[in-house]
Amino acid sequence: MRSLNLDQLRALAKVVELGSFSAAARQLNLTQPAVSLQIRELERRFGVQLIERVGKRAHATAPGRDLVEAAQRIFRECELTDAAMRRYRDGWIGRVHIGTTNTTLMYELPPILRRLRLDHPGIDLHVTNMPTRDSVERILQNKIDLGLVTLPVEERQLKVTPLHPEMLVAIFPADMKEIPHEVTPEYVAQQPLVMEHTGGAVHALVMRWLSERAPMPRPLMYLGTTEALKSAVASNLGMSIVPEMAVAEPVPEIVVRPLRPLLSRTLALIEHRNKPNEPALEIVRTALLGLRASAATANAPARRSRKRSSSRASHEDLRPPRGNSPRREARDAEASRDRP
């Protein structure tokens, strides 16, 4: 059987769309006999009638309607093929799909994504927020190329590159009284606790940290994102435990405290060991490995903020109560002696 002729399919689709051979010929910049010939050749090829006239209008028969639908799908695939080839011609390098944890996407990836977009516009970059377990599964299925995940990840088919540790800290409403300088599991167990959803890596770490040293806390409130947790704490719904990078920039409504014992997680880059290396993949991988070098700089503001907060709290604890300074007491005593 001869190969399908795209010009003949376009002629059929245009006749059905406009209901007229002459109108279709004008839009296709052909003569009407040429359009009629293309339709007849299609009908001979398939052995069925594709067009019928009702009055002055041309209508598709049942086989004609099915063929037009199939032709539209073929046209779409042709357009995608043309676009792919144009990207190669115009400097398109390749497509890379990244899976990442929500915290990394919000607080660490934006500058890297901006640089990639500016320096390598020929890379078709896709980023999807997903839990670690989903990134692992989709890399094994070759549905994504790279994953930013929280360790541990134990899968022999994956190459795992640790990037940097992420310290976890406790956050409280700014107007809460008597917050300790270091927060222990025993203290957390007595507080209303707002946590991320149970599928998140932080939730599992915190639950383990608590269960090893203190009774499980009262029923928890669960929210989906770190920003939602910060908003809930600022609204006095309770305290929370979040990655340090999430509070690198001070928030007036929130007080940050370190945990004792310390609690951290490790961010890592994962990929399939058998993944063929391509130019776009190599460029994106190198950019993500830069998270190792930027981690110390990114976390420094949070550490300084926490030190300032602890220092202010310590000074406030040592400051004499208002109205009870030695000088004020001496003045009050002298005034009382002078009274009749």
C-alpha positions as CSV (number, residue, x, y, z in Angstrom):
1,M,0.0,0.0,0.0
2,R,1.3,3.4,-0.9
3,S,2.4,5.8,1.9
4,L,-0.2,8.4,3.1
5,N,0.1,11.7,1.3
6,L,0.0,14.6,3.8
7,D,-1.2,17.1,1.1
8,Q,-4.2,14.8,0.3
9,L,-5.1,14.6,4.0
10,R,-4.8,18.4,4.4
11,A,-7.1,18.8,1.4
12,L,-9.7,16.5,3.0
13,A,-9.5,18.2,6.4
14,K,-9.9,21.6,4.8
15,V,-12.9,20.6,2.6
16,V,-14.7,19.1,5.7
17,E,-13.9,22.2,7.8
18,L,-15.1,24.7,5.2
19,G,-17.8,22.6,3.6
20,S,-16.7,23.6,0.1
21,F,-14.1,22.5,-2.4
22,S,-13.7,26.0,-3.8
23,A,-13.1,27.5,-0.4
24,A,-10.6,24.8,0.5
25,A,-8.8,25.4,-2.7
26,R,-8.5,29.2,-2.0
27,Q,-7.0,28.6,1.5
28,L,-4.6,25.9,0.2
29,N,-3.6,28.1,-2.8
30,L,-4.7,25.4,-5.2
31,T,-7.3,25.1,-8.0
32,Q,-10.6,23.4,-7.3
33,P,-9.9,20.6,-9.7
34,A,-6.6,19.9,-7.9
35,V,-8.4,19.6,-4.6
36,S,-11.1,17.3,-6.1
37,L,-8.3,15.1,-7.5
38,Q,-6.7,14.7,-4.1
39,I,-10.0,13.7,-2.6
40,R,-10.6,11.1,-5.3
41,E,-7.2,9.6,-4.9
42,L,-7.7,9.2,-1.2
43,E,-11.1,7.5,-1.9
44,R,-9.5,5.1,-4.4
45,R,-6.7,4.3,-1.9
46,F,-9.1,3.3,0.9
47,G,-11.9,2.1,-1.4
48,V,-14.6,4.2,0.5
49,Q,-16.5,7.4,-0.1
50,L,-15.1,10.2,2.1
51,I,-17.2,13.2,1.0
52,E,-20.8,13.6,0.1
53,R,-22.8,16.7,-1.0
54,V,-25.9,17.8,0.8
55,G,-27.2,20.8,-1.2
56,K,-24.3,23.1,-1.9
57,R,-22.2,21.9,1.0
58,A,-19.7,19.1,1.2
59,H,-19.9,16.9,4.3
60,A,-17.7,14.0,5.5
61,T,-19.1,10.5,5.5
62,A,-18.6,8.3,8.5
63,P,-15.2,7.0,7.1
64,G,-14.4,10.6,6.1
65,R,-14.9,11.8,9.7
66,D,-12.7,9.0,11.1
67,L,-10.0,9.8,8.5
68,V,-10.0,13.5,9.4
69,E,-9.6,12.7,13.1
70,A,-6.6,10.4,12.3
71,A,-5.2,13.2,10.0
72,Q,-5.4,15.7,12.9
73,R,-3.3,13.4,15.1
74,I,-0.8,13.0,12.3
75,F,-0.6,16.8,11.8
76,R,0.1,17.2,15.5
77,E,2.9,14.7,15.4
78,C,4.4,16.4,12.4
79,E,4.4,19.7,14.2
80,L,6.2,18.2,17.2
81,T,8.8,16.6,14.9
82,D,9.4,20.0,13.2
83,A,9.7,21.7,16.6
84,A,12.2,19.1,17.8
85,M,14.4,19.5,14.7
86,R,14.2,23.3,15.0
87,R,15.5,23.1,18.5
88,Y,18.5,21.1,17.3
89,R,19.1,23.6,14.5
90,D,18.7,26.6,16.8
91,G,21.0,25.3,19.6
92,W,18.7,23.0,21.6
93,I,20.9,20.8,23.8
94,G,18.5,18.4,25.4
95,R,15.8,17.8,28.0
96,V,16.4,17.2,31.7
97,H,13.8,16.4,34.3
98,I,14.6,17.0,38.0
99,G,12.7,15.7,41.0
100,T,13.3,17.6,44.2
101,T,12.1,17.9,47.8
102,N,9.9,20.9,48.5
103,T,12.3,22.6,50.8
104,T,15.2,22.4,48.3
105,L,12.9,23.7,45.6
106,M,11.9,26.7,47.6
107,Y,15.1,27.8,49.3
108,E,18.1,26.4,47.4
109,L,17.2,25.7,43.7
110,P,16.0,29.1,42.5
111,P,19.4,30.7,41.9
112,I,20.7,27.6,40.2
113,L,17.6,27.4,37.9
114,R,18.0,31.1,37.0
115,R,21.6,30.6,36.0
116,L,20.8,27.5,34.0
117,R,18.1,29.3,32.1
118,L,20.3,32.3,31.4
119,D,23.5,30.4,30.5
120,H,21.9,27.5,28.7
121,P,18.7,28.5,27.1
122,G,19.0,25.4,24.8
123,I,18.2,23.1,27.7
124,D,14.6,22.1,28.1
125,L,14.4,21.9,31.9
126,H,11.5,20.4,33.9
127,V,11.4,20.5,37.7
128,T,8.8,18.5,39.8
129,N,8.3,18.7,43.5
130,M,8.1,15.2,45.0
131,P,8.9,13.2,48.1
132,T,12.2,11.3,48.2
133,R,10.6,7.9,47.7
134,D,8.8,9.1,44.5
135,S,12.1,10.5,43.1
136,V,13.8,7.2,43.7
137,E,11.0,5.2,42.1
138,R,10.8,7.5,39.0
139,I,14.5,7.5,38.4
140,L,14.4,3.7,38.5
141,Q,11.6,3.8,35.9
142,N,13.6,6.4,33.8
143,K,10.8,8.9,34.2
144,I,13.1,11.6,35.6
145,D,16.8,12.1,35.2
146,L,18.1,13.5,38.5
147,G,16.7,13.7,42.0
148,L,17.4,15.9,45.0
149,V,16.5,13.7,47.9
150,T,17.0,13.3,51.7
151,L,19.2,10.4,52.8
152,P,19.1,7.5,53.5
153,V,18.6,6.1,50.0
154,E,19.6,2.4,49.7
155,E,19.2,1.3,46.1
156,R,22.1,-0.4,44.2
157,Q,20.9,0.8,40.8
158,L,21.3,4.4,41.9
159,K,24.4,6.6,42.1
160,V,24.1,8.7,45.3
161,T,26.2,11.8,45.9
162,P,25.8,13.5,49.3
163,L,25.7,17.3,49.0
164,H,25.4,18.8,52.5
165,P,23.8,18.4,55.8
166,E,20.7,20.4,56.7
167,M,20.3,21.2,60.4
168,L,16.8,21.2,61.8
169,V,15.7,23.9,64.3
170,A,12.7,24.7,66.4
171,I,10.5,27.7,65.7
172,F,8.1,29.4,68.1
173,P,5.7,32.4,68.1
174,A,7.7,35.5,68.9
175,D,5.5,36.4,71.8
176,M,5.7,33.0,73.5
177,K,7.1,33.3,77.0
178,E,10.0,31.3,78.6
179,I,11.3,29.6,75.5
180,P,14.5,27.7,76.4
181,H,17.8,28.5,74.7
182,E,18.0,24.9,73.5
183,V,15.0,22.8,72.8
184,T,14.9,19.1,74.0
185,P,12.5,16.3,73.1
186,E,11.1,16.5,76.6
187,Y,10.2,20.1,76.1
188,V,8.7,19.5,72.6
189,A,6.6,16.7,73.9
190,Q,4.8,19.2,76.2
191,Q,4.0,21.7,73.4
192,P,1.4,21.9,70.6
193,L,3.4,20.7,67.6
194,V,2.7,21.6,64.0
195,M,4.5,19.3,61.5
196,E,4.7,18.6,57.8
197,H,2.7,15.8,56.2
198,T,3.7,12.3,57.2
199,G,5.2,11.5,53.9
200,G,7.9,14.1,54.3
201,A,11.5,13.3,55.4
202,V,11.4,15.8,58.2
203,H,8.4,14.2,59.8
204,A,10.1,10.8,60.1
205,L,13.3,12.3,61.5
206,V,11.5,14.3,64.2
207,M,9.3,11.4,65.2
208,R,12.4,9.3,65.7
209,W,14.1,12.1,67.6
210,L,11.2,12.4,69.9
211,S,10.4,8.8,70.5
212,E,13.9,7.9,71.5
213,R,13.9,10.4,74.4
214,A,10.4,11.5,75.3
215,P,6.8,10.4,75.3
216,M,5.1,11.0,72.0
217,P,3.6,14.5,71.9
218,R,-0.1,15.3,71.9
219,P,-2.0,14.8,68.6
220,L,-0.1,16.8,65.9
221,M,-1.4,19.3,63.4
222,Y,-0.2,18.5,59.8
223,L,0.4,21.0,57.0
224,G,1.8,20.5,53.5
225,T,4.7,23.0,53.2
226,T,7.4,24.6,55.3
227,E,5.9,28.1,54.5
228,A,2.6,26.9,55.8
229,L,4.3,25.7,59.0
230,K,5.9,29.1,59.5
231,S,2.6,30.8,59.0
232,A,0.9,28.5,61.5
233,V,3.6,29.2,64.1
234,A,3.4,32.9,63.5
235,S,-0.3,32.7,64.1
236,N,0.3,31.1,67.6
237,L,-1.1,27.6,66.6
238,G,2.0,26.0,68.1
239,M,5.7,25.3,67.6
240,S,7.3,23.5,64.7
241,I,10.6,21.9,63.7
242,V,11.9,22.9,60.2
243,P,15.1,22.9,58.1
244,E,17.4,25.7,59.2
245,M,17.6,27.1,55.6
246,A,13.8,27.9,55.8
247,V,14.5,30.5,58.5
248,A,17.8,31.9,57.0
249,E,16.0,35.2,56.6
250,P,14.7,36.4,60.0
251,V,10.9,36.5,60.4
252,P,9.7,39.1,63.0
253,E,6.8,36.8,64.2
254,I,9.1,33.8,64.8
255,V,11.8,32.9,67.3
256,V,14.4,30.2,66.3
257,R,16.0,27.9,68.7
258,P,18.6,25.0,68.2
259,L,17.7,21.5,69.1
260,R,19.5,19.4,71.8
261,P,20.6,16.8,70.8
262,L,21.2,18.2,67.3
263,L,19.1,16.8,64.5
264,S,20.0,17.0,60.9
265,R,19.3,15.4,57.5
266,T,21.6,15.1,54.4
267,L,20.6,16.4,51.0
268,A,21.9,14.2,48.1
269,L,21.8,14.0,44.3
270,I,20.7,10.7,42.9
271,E,20.7,9.3,39.3
272,H,20.6,5.9,37.6
273,R,24.0,4.2,37.3
274,N,23.2,3.2,33.7
275,K,21.9,6.5,32.6
276,P,23.6,7.5,29.3
277,N,25.5,10.8,29.7
278,E,24.3,13.6,27.5
279,P,25.5,17.3,27.2
280,A,22.4,18.7,28.8
281,L,22.5,16.1,31.7
282,E,26.1,16.9,32.4
283,I,25.5,20.6,32.5
284,V,22.5,20.3,34.9
285,R,24.3,17.7,37.1
286,T,27.3,20.0,37.4
287,A,25.1,22.9,38.4
288,L,23.3,20.8,41.1
289,L,26.6,19.6,42.5
290,G,27.3,23.3,43.2
291,L,25.0,22.9,46.1
292,R,27.9,21.4,48.0
293,A,29.9,24.6,47.8
294,S,27.0,27.0,48.4
295,A,25.6,25.2,51.5
296,A,27.9,26.9,54.1
297,T,27.2,30.4,52.7
298,A,23.4,29.7,52.5
299,N,23.3,28.6,56.1
300,A,25.4,31.3,57.6
301,P,22.6,33.9,58.0
302,A,20.5,31.5,59.9
303,R,23.3,30.7,62.3
304,R,24.0,34.4,62.9
305,S,20.3,35.1,63.4
306,R,20.0,32.2,65.9
307,K,23.1,33.5,67.8
308,R,21.6,37.0,67.9
309,S,18.3,35.6,69.1
310,S,20.0,33.6,71.9
311,S,22.2,36.5,72.9
312,R,19.2,38.8,73.2
313,A,17.3,36.3,75.2
314,S,20.3,35.8,77.6
315,H,20.7,39.6,78.1
316,E,17.0,39.9,78.8
317,D,17.2,37.2,81.4
318,L,20.1,39.0,83.2
319,R,18.5,42.5,83.0
320,P,17.1,43.7,86.4
321,P,13.3,44.1,86.4
322,R,12.1,47.6,85.6
323,G,11.5,49.8,88.6
324,N,13.8,47.7,90.9
325,S,17.3,49.0,90.0
326,P,19.7,49.9,92.9
327,R,19.6,53.6,92.0
328,R,15.8,53.7,91.9
329,E,15.6,51.9,95.2
330,A,18.0,54.4,96.8
331,R,16.0,57.3,95.5
332,D,12.8,55.8,96.8
333,A,14.2,55.2,100.2
334,E,15.6,58.8,100.5
335,A,12.2,60.2,99.4
336,S,10.4,58.2,102.0
337,R,12.6,59.6,104.8
338,D,11.9,63.2,103.6
339,R,8.2,62.7,103.8
340,P,6.5,64.0,107.0
